[in-house]
Amino acid sequence: MSAPVNPPPRLLMGPGPINADPRVLRAMSAQLVGQYDPAMTAYMTETMALYREVFRTANEQTFLVDGTSRAGIEAALVSLLEPGDRVLVPVFGRFGHLLVEIAERCGAEVHTVDVPWGEVVEPEQVEAAVAAVRPKVVAVVQGDTSTTMCQPLADLGEICRRHDALLYCDATASLGGNPFEADAWGLDVATAGLQKCLGGPSGSAPITISDRAVALIEGRKHVEAGIREEQDAARGTRIASNYLDLAQVMDYWGPRRLNHHTEATTMLYGARECARLLVEEGLEAAVARHALHGRAMLEGVRGLGLTVFGDVAHKMHNVVAVEIPDGVDGDATRGALLEDFGIEIGTSFGPLHGRVWRIGTMGHNARRDAVLTTLAALEQVLRAAGAPVTAGGGVGAAREVYA
């Protein structure tokens, strides 16, 4: 006989997921209603309006893709790209490689601008590549948690418009904790997830789509047989995925409410509450909160004598990577932190696996007590592992930031 779900108490201070805000979990416990119930369609409309504020956009087509953040990425790329289209991807970590793979699966001809992990791509590098490649889409990650770098975006939209390319951004790990301006920066499509700075669980992918991108996607619209009406003539090359077909999903969220799938009601409740809380706090205040607690964690790990990885000038507010000290077993120390203190931090991928730990301060966990508790516990497990740490140095340095 299986026992009820009863997970152990954990403080999730890795690169995500994080502990969901209790108010989000409460919203997700609400009773279900039918997908065309007036209450449900009202919640959908409210959610669209809230995420326009979160993304800082006036885009009408701002809604949720049902699935984890990767579903949002796939929906964007499969709906924009046809086989043979050229795509340019600046790659500065694992999730740039993910954009390359998804674009390749769409049949696109993919070109990259590669820089070492721990750096970001300069606008001049992007412009030179765009001029040479002439891509239909430039696809870029804003915050890549594998390296903790935050790619500057402010110049890329103007570069793309000058060369008649669309700009897609994966803001999964950055939205809500770092500056983000979909309209001011000229982004055509942006997607995110709830499980980082938005303070919710994984399972819903907010998306916003510019009029320019909407026109392209609607040029590939094929409404399913059985719900097709007289005006629904097929257009262009059919989008390769049915579930992630943004042309159909836009009609589902739009005034037609044209049936596509059954909305994930509980996830919608959660996603709506994530955005509601962020708007209530204020976007600038939320970014400042992530910056403060991120800086406290950064100075705290330095205060312990640890070395921070990567170009700190371009680090995301909400996660820091630290070099694992010589002679310390990184996985064993992470295990001790989890077993003795109930605190989870992350390792990394590829060339950084076993070389760095990644410590997050995001969403509901971007707060003083979580930072100080993590630093105090980290000092103890490092001391037990034989690392030469400064006694009280982590908590002391963080408290100076807060002072």
Secondary structure, 3 states (H helix, E strand, C coil): CCCCCCCCCCEECCCCCCCCCHHHHHHHCCCCCCCCCHHHHHHHHHHHHHHHHHHCCCCCEEEEEECCHHHHHHHHHHHHCCCCCEEEEEECCHHHHHHHHHHHHCCCEEEEEECCCCCCCCHHHHHHHHHHHCCCEEEEECEECCCCEECCCCCHHHHHHHCCCEEEEECCCCECCECCCCCCCCCCEEECCCCCCCCCCCCEEEEEECHHHHHHHHCCCCCCCCCCCCCCCCCCCCCCCCCCCHHHHHHHHCCCCCCCCCCCHHHHHHHHHHHHHHHHHCHHHHHHHHHHHHHHHHHHHHHCCCCECCCHHHECCCEEEEECCCCCCHHHHHHHHHHHHCEECECCCHHHCCCEEEEECCHHHCCHHHHHHHHHHHHHHHHHCCCCCCCCHHHHHHHHHHC
